[in-house]
Amino acid sequence: MKFLSKDDPEVAELIKKEESRIENTIDLIASENHSPRSIMEVLGSVFNTKTIEGYPGKRFHAGCIYADEVENLAISRGKQLFGAEYINVQPHSGTSANLAVYFSVLEMGDRILAMSLPHGGHLSHGHRASITSRCFEFNHYGVNNKTELIDYDEVRELSHKFKPRMIVAGASSYPRLIDYEKMAEIAKEVSSYLFTDMAHLGGLVAAKVIPSPVPHSDFVTFTCYKTMMGGRGGVILCKQDYGKKIDSAIFPGCQGTSAVNLIVAKALIFKLAMEPEFVDIQKKTLENAAYLAKQLDKKGYRIVTGGTDNHQVLVDVTPKGLKGNAAEKFLEFVGVIANRNVIPIDSDSPGTVSGLRLGSSAVTSRGMGKPEIVKIADLIDAAMVNHENKDVLDRVSKEVFELCKKFPVYS
């Protein structure tokens, strides 16, 4: 950072501090991961300065010859990777992608059925705090109170009563597989579009270690910085028939100029996702998540749904006399980074946060395996149980630091 250090030493110092924080903490945030160095290079490349509006061959600015080539490369690789009929790689984010899907085929006020936030859904799935709830009429399905799994009978019943024009599958905090085929059957019964938001699962689907929603869905969105390990930004996959509507919904509908450096990063991660190393990381991500759930269960934490089928472990911390927000702070104090999260039992008590959402992607990307997962579970428990004991917390902090040194993010 020789130029940044000269132009703005203050910002350069903050970047160095953030690099140190990343290297010396254990990242268990399910929506984060560590990108390859090559991703960081393309994000800071000269493509960052190019302005584009429109699509390859039909731009509203000159000088797009190489921007066109790189976007076409991202398109061809993405279609091949996910087996998609059509793809748009321009969305700035997952929420931007979701908005484009809604507005591509729906009218203001149309009905949408989606998963409720406390049961695992996302803000952009019609939560009252999201603009989506002001544009469309949402109803929400949830999970079974006992199993904490999606109640497909309820989804079917609500669909027939509510008669939505679109059904949303996918979640931001649901640790189990979703039966996309069954969701597609229900959508067909009520003549509804099926839209799957696999923001968290893109990398796992790309590696084919979990089932893909693409064959069953009219629309699929995902982001590239979670399990995908790439740069930021969203992607839309859809049936060929909806391609032009999706393109129009993104530009000029929802966005102006697109970030070419993000599109380059998408092209790159799609290539890397076809390689054995990426597939191996995704397999180990599943193994590590399942093992973490098992270890925490042994220590007396209640694992929501009883386990996990993806990279997420949703933990109920109330058996330890804690709330999620307090647990998050205790862990951050010792260098374990996680996030508080509502869980299904919180749905009847607004404002209550009883859980932690843990993800295995980032630690797996660092090369950690089952022995380290056992250690991480021990450190989590020690910090939670002894959150008032400074000596214990100091010991845990030291052990976290030592573990991180053995598995550098960027060696």
N, C-alpha and C positions, 0 to 999 in steps of 0.2 A: 504493500500500500504506500509506495514512495510518493505518489502524487497526492493522495489523500492526506498523508501525514504532513505534507507541506501546505496544502490548501485549507485543511481544517483539522488540526491536531486533536481538538476536543472530540470530534466525531470518530476519528481514527482510534482514539483511546477507548471509546465506548465499544467499538467493534472488537478490539482486543479483549476487553473485559467479557463481552458476550461469547467470544471464542473460548475463553477460559471457563466460563460457566458451563458451556455445552460439554467441553472435554471432561470436566470434573464433577458432573452430576449425572445421575441415572434418570434417563427420560422415559417415563411410563405414560406419557400423554398419548392417547390412542390416535389423535389426529396429527401427530408429528412423526417425523422420521429423519434420517440422515441421508442427504443426497450425495451421489458420487461427485468427485472434484470436477469432472467434465460438465456436469449440470451447472455448477457454480460458474464455470468459465463461460458457457454460452449465455447465461443470464446477464453477465457483465460485458458481453461482446458488442460490437458496433451495431448489431441488429437492434439494440436498445434505442437507437436514434431514428430509426426509419418510421415514417408515418404511413399507415395504410388505411384505406376505407374501401369496403367492397370485398370482392373475392378474386382469386387468381384469374388473370386475363381480363378482369372487369374492374379495375381499380379507378379511384377518383384522384390519384396522384401519379406523377411520373416517377421513374427510378425504381420500379418495383420488380425488376426482372429476377433478382435473387430472393426477394421476399416471396414472390410467387413460387419459385422452385422449392423453397424450404416449407411453405405451407402445403404444397402438393405432396411433398415427401412425408410430412406429418399425417396427411390424409390417407395416403396409400398404406403407410405402416400401421396406422390405427385401425383401419378397416381389416387389414390382414390379421393383426394381433387379436382383435375381439370378434372377428367373423361378422362384422357389421355391414349392412347394406349401404349405409350413409353415415357420414361423420362431419361434425363441425368442431374445429379446434380453436375457435376464437374467443369463447367465453372467458371473461376476466376471473371468474370464480365459480364455485359450485352453485351458489345462490343465483348468480346471473344466468347460469345454464338452466336452472329450474324455472326461473321467471320466463325465459324464452320458450321453454316447453309449454308452460301454461298458456302463454299468449299466442303460440303458433296455431292452436286449434280451438281455443276456448274464447268465449265472449265474457265481458265483465258481468259478474253475478252468477256465472255458471257454477254448478255444484261439483265439489271435489271431495272424495273420501280418502283420508290419510290416517297415519298412525299418530296417536296423541303424544305430545312431548314427554310427559312423565313416564310413559310406557316405552319410550325409545325413539320417538319421532324427532324431527328437526324443526327449528323455527320456521323455515321456509315451507313447511308443510301445513301452513294455515294457523300457526300460533297467533294469538291475539296481539302479540307484540310485533308481529311481522306485517309488512305491507301486503303480503299475500292474503291475509284475512280481510283486508279492506277491499280487495279486488274481486274475490270469489267467495262463494258460500261453502264453507268447509263443515264437514262432520268428521268425527274421529272414531276409529276403532282402537282397541287396546289388547292387552294380554289377559289370559286366564288368571284369576286371583290366586289359584293354588299352584299351577305349573309355571306361571309367569312366561308362558309361550303364547305366540299369536293364536287367538281363537278364530280359526277360519270359519267356523259356523257363525260366529258373530259378524265377521266380515261379510259373509253371504247374506245374512239377515238384514244388516244395515244397508247393504247395496240394493236389495230389492225394495226396501222401504224408502230410502233416500233418493234412489235413482240418479246417481252422480254421472256426469259426463266423463269424468276421469277418476281412476283409482290410483293412489300412490302406494307403491311397495317400497321398502327400504327404510333405513333408520340410521340414527347417529349413535345410539347406545343400546343396541340389541345384540347380545352375544351369540345368537343362534342363527342357523341357516333359515332362509325364507323359502317357502315352497312357491316358486314363481309360476310353475305350471298350474297350481291350484288357483293362484291369484288371477292368472290369465283366464281360467275357466269361469271364474266368478265375473270378471269384467265382460266376458263374451255374453254371459247370461243377461246382463243388463245393458248391453250395447254401449259399453264404456271403453275409453282408451285406458290402457295399462301403462303407467309411467313408473319406472324403477330408478330410485336414487341410490346408487351404490358408491357414494362418495368415499366411504371408508374402505370399501372392498375391492377397488379397482385393481390393485396389484395382485391380490389373491385370485381374482377372476382371470387376469391376464396370464398368470402362471398355471391356470387350470387346476388349482388345488382345491377349489370349491366350485359348485355349479354356477354357470353363467345365466343371468337374466335376459341376455340379448335375444335368444331364440323365441322367448315368450312375451316380450314387451314391445309396445309401439315406440316407446322412447326410453332411453337409459342415459343417466348423467353420472359423472364421477369427477373427482379432483385428482390432481397429479402429485400432490405432496404428502399424501398419507401412506398407505401401503404401497403406492406406485413408486415412491422414492424419488420423484422428479421435482421440477420446479412448481411454482404455484399456478393456479388457473384451472378452469373447468373444461370439460369435453361433453359433447352430446352425440350419442349414437341413436339412430332411428331407422325405421323402415324407409325404403327408397321413396315411397309415395309422399312422405312428409318432409323430404329434404329441402325443397324450395321454401316451404313455410317456416322451417327452422332457420334457414339462412336469413330470411326476411325478418324474423323475430329478433335475431341477434343484431344484424345490421340491415336497415337503419333503425329497427324497432327498439332495442334495449341498449345498444352500445354505439359509440362513435368509432374512433380509431382503436385498433387492436394492438396489443403488445407483441411485437414480432419476436422479441427475445424469449417470451414465454412460449410462443409457438415453436421456436427452435428447440427449446427444452423438451417440449412434448414429443417432437420428432425423435430426439435423442433417447428419451426414456422408453419410447415404444420400441426402438431398436434394442436397447439393453434388456428390455423385458422378454425378448425372444431368446436370450442366452441362458445356458445352464446355471450360471452363478445366481441370476435373479430368481429362477425357479427354486433353487435350493434354499435361498433366503426365505422365500414365501412358505415353503414346506416347514422350515424350522420355526418360522413365526407362529404357525399353527401349533406346533409341538410345544413351544415355550409358553404360549398362552394357556394351553390345557394344563401344563405342569404347574404354572403359577397358581391357577385356580385350585388345583389339588393341594398344593402346599399351604395356601391360605385357609382352605377348608379344614385342614388338619389342625390349624392353630385357633380354630373357633370362630372364624369369620363366616358369615352366611354369603354364599356365592349365588347371586341372582340367577335363576333358571337352573341352578345346580351344576353349572359348568359353562363351557364355551365351545363353539364350532368355528370361531374366527379369531381375530387378533385381540379381541376385547375380553376383559374380565371385569364384570360389574360386581362390586363388593358392597354388601350391606354392613356398615361399621357399627350399627346400633347394638349388636350383642356385646361390644366392648365398651358400651356406655358413651359412645362418641357420636358426633354428627359429621357429615361430609366436609363442611367448611373447616372445622377444627382439625380433622384428620389431614386435610390438604396442607394446612399450615405446619403441622408437626413434621410431616414428611419433607416439606421444602426446607425446613430448618436444618435437616441432616443431609440434604443434597439429593433427595428422591423427589422427582417432579411428577406430580399426578394432578388430576382435577376432580373437584367435587362434582357430584352428579345426582340428579333426582333419580329415584327408582320407583317402580310401580306402587309401592306402599305409600309413597308421598302424594299420590294423585288426589287424595281426599283432604290433604292438609297443605294448601298453597303456601309457599315460602319455606317449607321443610325440605331439607336436603340430607338424606340419610345414607348416601352412597359415595363411593369413589369409582371412577371409570379408569381402569388401567389398560394399557396397550403394550403388546410385546414387540412391535415393529422396530423401534429404535434400538433397543438392546440387542435384538437379533442382528440388525445391520452392523453393529459393532463387533459381532462374532461371539456373543455370549450364548451359552447353551444351558442344558439342564443343571449342571453343577452351580452355575452362576445364578440361575433362577431360584435354587434352594437358598443360596446366600441372600438374594434380594428379599425373598419372603421372610427370612430371619430378621433382616434389617428393618423391614417394614413393621413387623410385629414388635420388635424391640423399641422402636421409636414411638409407636402408638401406645403401647402398654406403659412405657416409662416416660411419657411426655413431660412429667414434672421433675424428672431426675436428670440434672445437668451432666453428671458424670457419665451416665449411660448414653445420653444424647451426644456427648463429645466422642465417646468411643464409637458410636454408630457412624458419626460424621467421618471419622478417620478411616473406618473400614470402607465406607462408600468411596472415599477419595482413592484408597489403595486399589479397589476393584476397578475403578475407572482408568487408573494408570495402566492396568494390565490389558485394557481393551480400548486403545485410543480411537477416537472417531476418525481423525485424519493423522496418520502416522508420518 
